[in-house]
Amino acid sequence: MKLLNYNIFLLAVIYLIWMPLVIADVAETVVAEDAFKQAMEFYKQNDFAEAKSGYEKAATQEHAEAQYYLGLLYDIGEGVPQDFIKAVSWYRKAAKQGLVQAQRAMGTMYRDGKGVYPNFAKAKQWYLKAAEQGFAQAQFNLGMMYNYGQGGSQDLAQAEQWLKKAAEQGLVSAQYHLWIMYRDGGGDIEQVVAWFRKGAEQENAAAQAYLALMYYQGEGVTKDLAQAASLYRKAANQGDFAAQYNLGMMYEKGLGVPQNLVLSYQWYAVSANRENEMAITALEQLKTQLSPEKIKEGERLVQQWTKKHTQ
């Protein structure tokens, strides 16, 4: 009986010591999460100084996402002076906790030599950690390193494998680079068309623009200039400056649409406003063919489009 009472007493002592520690740990976790959520609200409002304060509060309590976003602020210089060394320091803390965004960021810092010496081998290691967790952007980055032979010999099979994993998750940049690989070396172009079509149906501007290019060139699909123009228009209305330029060119030449130099002016000008050099050059050349009245009408359309699509 005495032994039993002693064991009960011992358990009670352990409980009394352990429970406050558990409660304190839970409380710290709640405080860190609340600070992070508040910081994210400030970040969305472009109040980077307040966001930084919240991220720091959570990051010092080992909140991985807060550590990542604090690194991001230093990486791009929002609310703080740009400091790649500090960015790497915070990215690394989050990456070691397994946060895929931070692992990918570490890969990019080593690839580009920002805050660390360039090291393709380490870049691939970090990209791989995130890629193996299914992070599409890291899968794309890893695939491109294999494609260019960075950090080792070129390995197109590995490149295709990782790009395909990212493409299957809907990453349009991976789908595009697979298209280039398949075009040059043979491959399933129909699959690329299917990916672009799915993305286009989901209003992805890049997918719409790439699918438009396939219709324009007749690659993987039957050539259809009207369909190309339609898809370029959808992407252009979402702000894709390359699609805006291409649509302007189609109106100038009457490809897939009736020739209309005023509409051509509109789309060249909208694209030129995004500092697209090709559009700037095309617009200057087009102005020599238009009367002052036509240019005025084109400018009216530009203002009308800008007001509608930048609200």
C-alpha positions in Angstrom: 0.0 0.0 0.0 2.8 2.4 0.9 4.5 1.7 -2.5 1.2 2.4 -4.3 0.8 5.7 -2.4 4.3 6.7 -3.2 3.8 6.0 -7.0 0.6 8.0 -6.9 2.4 10.9 -5.2 5.2 10.7 -7.7 2.8 10.9 -10.6 1.1 13.9 -9.0 4.4 15.7 -8.7 5.3 15.0 -12.3 1.9 16.1 -13.4 2.2 19.4 -11.5 5.6 20.1 -13.0 4.8 19.0 -16.5 1.3 20.5 -17.0 2.3 24.2 -16.6 5.0 23.6 -19.2 2.5 22.1 -21.6 0.1 25.0 -21.0 2.8 27.6 -21.5 3.9 25.9 -24.7 0.3 25.9 -26.1 -0.1 29.5 -25.0 3.0 30.5 -26.9 1.8 28.7 -30.0 -1.5 30.5 -29.9 0.2 33.9 -29.4 2.6 33.2 -32.3 -0.3 32.1 -34.6 -2.3 35.2 -33.7 0.7 37.5 -34.3 1.3 35.8 -37.6 -2.4 36.2 -38.7 -2.3 39.9 -37.8 0.9 40.4 -39.7 -0.6 38.8 -42.8 -3.5 41.3 -42.7 -1.0 44.1 -42.5 1.0 42.6 -45.3 -2.1 42.5 -47.5 -2.7 46.2 -46.8 0.9 46.9 -47.8 1.7 48.0 -44.2 5.0 46.3 -44.2 6.4 48.0 -41.0 3.5 46.5 -39.0 3.7 43.2 -40.8 7.4 43.0 -40.0 6.7 43.6 -36.3 4.1 40.8 -36.2 6.3 38.4 -38.2 9.2 39.0 -35.8 7.0 38.3 -32.8 5.9 35.0 -34.2 9.2 34.1 -35.8 11.1 34.3 -32.5 8.7 31.7 -31.2 9.7 29.4 -34.1 6.6 30.0 -36.2 7.9 28.7 -39.6 5.6 30.7 -41.9 6.5 33.9 -40.0 10.1 33.1 -40.4 9.6 32.6 -44.1 7.7 35.9 -44.6 10.2 37.8 -42.5 12.9 36.4 -44.9 10.8 37.5 -47.8 10.6 41.1 -46.6 14.4 41.2 -46.4 14.7 39.4 -49.7 12.6 41.9 -51.7 13.2 45.0 -49.5 9.6 45.6 -48.4 9.3 47.6 -45.2 13.0 47.0 -44.5 16.3 47.7 -46.3 17.0 44.8 -48.7 19.3 42.4 -47.0 19.9 39.0 -48.6 22.0 37.8 -45.7 19.2 38.3 -43.2 16.8 36.9 -45.7 18.8 33.7 -45.9 19.0 33.5 -42.1 15.2 33.5 -41.7 14.6 31.3 -44.8 17.0 28.7 -43.4 15.2 28.6 -40.0 11.9 28.0 -41.7 13.4 25.6 -44.2 14.8 23.4 -41.4 11.3 23.1 -40.0 10.2 21.6 -43.4 8.3 24.6 -44.8 8.4 24.0 -48.6 8.2 27.7 -49.6 11.3 28.4 -47.5 13.1 25.3 -48.9 12.5 26.5 -52.4 13.6 30.0 -51.4 16.9 28.6 -50.1 17.4 26.8 -53.4 16.9 30.1 -55.3 19.3 32.0 -53.0 22.0 29.4 -53.6 21.2 29.2 -57.3 21.4 33.0 -57.7 24.1 33.7 -55.1 22.0 36.0 -53.0 23.2 36.2 -49.4 25.4 33.1 -49.9 28.0 32.1 -52.4 26.5 30.6 -55.5 26.3 26.8 -55.2 24.2 24.8 -57.7 24.7 21.6 -55.7 23.2 23.1 -52.6 20.5 24.7 -54.6 19.4 21.4 -56.0 19.4 19.8 -52.5 17.0 22.5 -51.2 14.8 22.3 -54.3 14.7 18.5 -54.0 13.5 18.7 -50.3 10.6 20.9 -51.4 10.0 19.0 -54.6 9.7 15.7 -52.8 6.9 17.2 -50.7 5.0 18.0 -53.9 5.7 21.7 -54.2 5.2 22.5 -57.8 7.4 25.6 -58.0 10.3 23.6 -56.6 9.7 20.7 -59.0 9.9 23.2 -61.8 13.1 24.8 -60.5 14.7 21.4 -60.1 13.6 20.3 -63.5 15.2 23.4 -65.1 18.5 22.8 -63.3 18.6 19.3 -64.7 17.6 20.7 -68.1 20.5 23.2 -68.1 23.0 20.9 -66.4 23.4 23.1 -63.3 25.0 21.4 -60.4 25.9 18.4 -62.5 25.6 16.9 -65.9 22.6 17.7 -68.1 19.9 15.1 -67.5 16.9 15.6 -69.8 15.1 12.5 -68.4 15.3 13.9 -64.9 14.3 17.3 -66.2 11.2 15.9 -67.9 10.3 13.9 -64.8 10.3 16.9 -62.5 8.7 19.3 -65.0 5.9 16.8 -65.7 5.2 16.6 -61.9 4.8 20.3 -61.8 2.9 20.5 -65.0 0.4 17.9 -63.7 -0.3 20.3 -60.9 -1.2 23.0 -63.3 2.0 25.0 -63.3 1.9 26.7 -66.7 5.6 27.6 -66.8 6.4 23.9 -66.5 3.9 23.0 -69.2 5.4 25.6 -71.5 9.0 24.2 -71.0 7.7 20.7 -71.6 6.2 21.9 -74.9 9.6 23.3 -75.9 11.3 20.0 -74.9 8.7 17.9 -76.8 8.9 20.2 -79.8 12.7 19.8 -80.1 13.0 16.2 -79.1 9.7 14.6 -79.7 7.0 14.0 -77.0 3.4 14.2 -76.1 2.3 17.5 -77.6 -1.3 16.6 -77.2 -0.8 16.4 -73.5 0.6 19.9 -73.5 -2.5 21.1 -75.5 -4.8 19.5 -72.9 -2.9 21.2 -70.0 -3.1 24.6 -71.7 -6.7 24.1 -72.6 -7.6 23.2 -69.0 -5.7 26.3 -67.8 -7.4 28.5 -70.3 -10.8 27.3 -69.2 -9.8 28.2 -65.7 -9.0 31.8 -66.9 -5.3 31.4 -66.6 -3.9 34.2 -68.8 -0.6 32.5 -69.5 -2.3 29.2 -70.5 -4.6 31.2 -72.8 -1.7 33.0 -74.4 0.3 29.8 -75.0 -2.7 28.0 -76.4 -3.3 31.0 -78.7 0.2 30.6 -79.9 -0.3 26.9 -80.7 -3.5 27.8 -82.7 -1.5 30.6 -84.4 1.3 28.3 -85.5 -0.9 25.2 -86.0 1.2 23.2 -83.5 -0.5 20.3 -81.7 -3.8 21.7 -83.0 -5.3 22.6 -86.4 -4.2 26.1 -87.3 -7.0 28.5 -86.5 -6.2 32.2 -86.5 -9.7 33.2 -85.3 -9.3 31.0 -82.3 -5.8 32.3 -81.7 -7.2 35.9 -81.7 -10.0 35.0 -79.3 -7.6 33.4 -76.8 -5.2 36.3 -77.1 -8.0 38.7 -76.4 -8.9 36.8 -73.2 -5.3 36.9 -72.0 -4.9 40.5 -73.1 -7.9 41.5 -71.0 -6.3 40.0 -68.0 -3.2 42.1 -68.5 -0.8 39.7 -70.4 1.3 42.3 -72.2 2.6 39.7 -74.8 -0.9 38.8 -75.6 -1.8 42.4 -75.9 1.0 43.0 -78.4 0.1 39.8 -80.4 -3.5 40.9 -80.6 -2.5 44.3 -81.8 -0.4 42.7 -84.5 -3.3 40.5 -85.6 -5.6 43.6 -85.9 -2.9 45.4 -87.9 -2.4 42.6 -90.4 -6.0 41.3 -90.4 -5.1 37.9 -89.2 -8.1 36.0 -87.7 -9.9 39.3 -87.3 -10.9 42.1 -89.7 -8.1 44.5 -90.2 -8.6 47.5 -87.8 -5.7 49.9 -87.3 -7.5 51.7 -84.5 -7.9 48.5 -82.5 -4.3 47.7 -83.3 -3.3 51.0 -81.9 -5.3 50.3 -78.7 -3.6 47.0 -78.0 -0.1 48.1 -79.0 -0.6 51.2 -76.7 -1.9 49.1 -73.8 1.1 46.8 -74.1 3.5 49.7 -74.5 2.2 51.1 -71.3 3.7 48.0 -69.7 7.1 48.9 -71.1 6.9 46.2 -73.8 9.7 47.3 -76.2 8.2 45.4 -79.2 4.9 47.2 -78.6 6.5 50.6 -78.2 8.3 50.1 -81.6 5.2 48.8 -83.3 3.1 51.7 -81.9 5.5 54.3 -83.2 5.5 52.8 -86.7 1.7 52.5 -86.7 1.3 56.2 -85.8 2.9 57.1 -89.1 -0.1 55.4 -90.9 -2.9 57.0 -88.9 -4.5 60.4 -89.1 -4.7 62.5 -85.9 -8.4 61.6 -85.7 -7.7 57.9 -85.7 -4.9 58.3 -83.1 -7.4 60.3 -80.9 -9.9 57.4 -81.2 -7.2 54.9 -80.4 -6.3 56.9 -77.2 -9.9 57.0 -76.2 -10.1 53.2 -76.4 -6.9 52.9 -74.4 -8.3 55.1 -71.6 -11.6 53.2 -71.7 -9.9 49.8 -71.5 -7.5 51.0 -68.7 -10.4 52.4 -66.6 -12.3 49.2 -66.9 -9.4 46.8 -66.2 -7.5 48.5 -63.6 -10.2 49.2 -61.0 
